[in-house]
Amino acid sequence: MSRLHWQKSTYCGDASNCVNLATAPTGHLLLRESDTPTTILTTTPAPLRSLIRTLKGAEVKR
């Protein structure tokens, strides 16, 4: 895979175990955890947006 610009989650702060996100040349979104950088999940914006909305909704309902 070509050189990617990985961004660390803003929720991570100074922690070493973080979620990283990059955009592939194809437009797909790539996600990985900093402690296992060779395991990469691939998605597109719509499913990721849905997942984030669902997780935020679950957080509010607690």
Secondary structure, DSSP 8 states (H G I E B T S, - for coil): ------EE-TT-TT-SS-EEEEE-TTS-EEEEETTEEEEEEEE-HHHHHHHHHHHHHHHHH-
